Amino acid sequence: MQPAYEKIASDPRFAELVSRRNRFAVSLSFIVLAVFSAFILVAVAGHGLFSAPLAEGSPWTWGIVGGWLIQIFAFLITGVYTLRANGEFDSLIKSIVVEATG
């Protein structure tokens, strides 16, 4: 009898799952890299943009707001990955494991 892990590894749905999950993770990684790189480029090339106040006399600067937006973006991207992983990816792997362990 073939061990369950061999059945899982040989299942074409498992290979497709791994491929889709990896594409999704790499895509999100590139998006995050682009956003963080843009933030750094603006900080370097903006020449004072990040230290400029949002409004005259305001203690809030564009840099503070940009930093908070980066943090919110990272939180949301993590949520997007978690929702897809816990939904689509987990349900598919559960069905593959159930069939393999019969």
N, C-alpha and C positions, 0 to 999 in steps of 0.2 A: 504494500500500500504506500502511496506517495505521501510524504509529510505535508502538512497544511501549508507551511511556508513555501514549499516548491509549487504547490497548486496556486497559491496567491501570486507568486512571482511569474508564473507562466500564463496567468490569465491576461488576455489582451486588454481587458478593461483596466487592469492595474497599470499596465504600461501607458495606456492613454491617460489615466489619472495622474501618474507621475509627470508625464509630458505637459499636461494642461496646468498642473500646479506649479511646475517650474517656470513655464512661460508667464503665468500670472505673477509669480513672485519676482521674476526678473523685470517684467514690465513696471511693476510698482516700484522696484528699486531704482530703475532709470528715471521714473517720474520724481521720486524723492531726491535723487542726485541732481536732477535738473533744477528743482526748486531751491535746494540748498546752494547750488553753484550760482544761481541767479542772485540769491541773497548776498553771497560773498562778493560777486562781481559788482553789485550796486554799492556795497560798502566800500570797495576799493576804488571804483571809478566815479562814484557819486560825489566825491569831494564836498563833504559836509552835509549831504542830504540826510543822513541818519541822525545828525546832530541838530537839524533844523526843527523848530517847534511846529506842531500841527497847526496852531493858530498863534497869533501875536500874544505874547505873555503866557502862553500855556506851558506847564512843566512837562507835558507829554511831547516826545519827539517822534519823528518818523521811524527812527531806529527801534525805539521801544515797541511801537505798534507793529513794525515788521517782525521783530523777535517774537512777539506774542502770536502773530499770524502763522509764523513758522511752527510754533509749538502746537497750535490748533490743527494745522495741516497734518503734522506728524501723527497726532492723536486720531484724526479722521482716517488717514491712510491705514493705520493699524486696525481701526474698526472695520474698514472695508475688507481687509485681508481676513480678519477674524470671522466676520459674517460669512464670507464665502467658504473659508476652511471648515467652519463648524456646520455649515449647511450642505452645500454641494459636495465638497470633498469627503467629509465624514460619512455622509449617507452612502456614497458610492463605495467607500472602503468597507463599511459595515456589511453591505450586500455581498461584496467579494469574499469577505472573511466567513460569513454565514454559509455561503455555498462551498467554500473550501473545507470548512470543518464539519459540514453536513449535519 
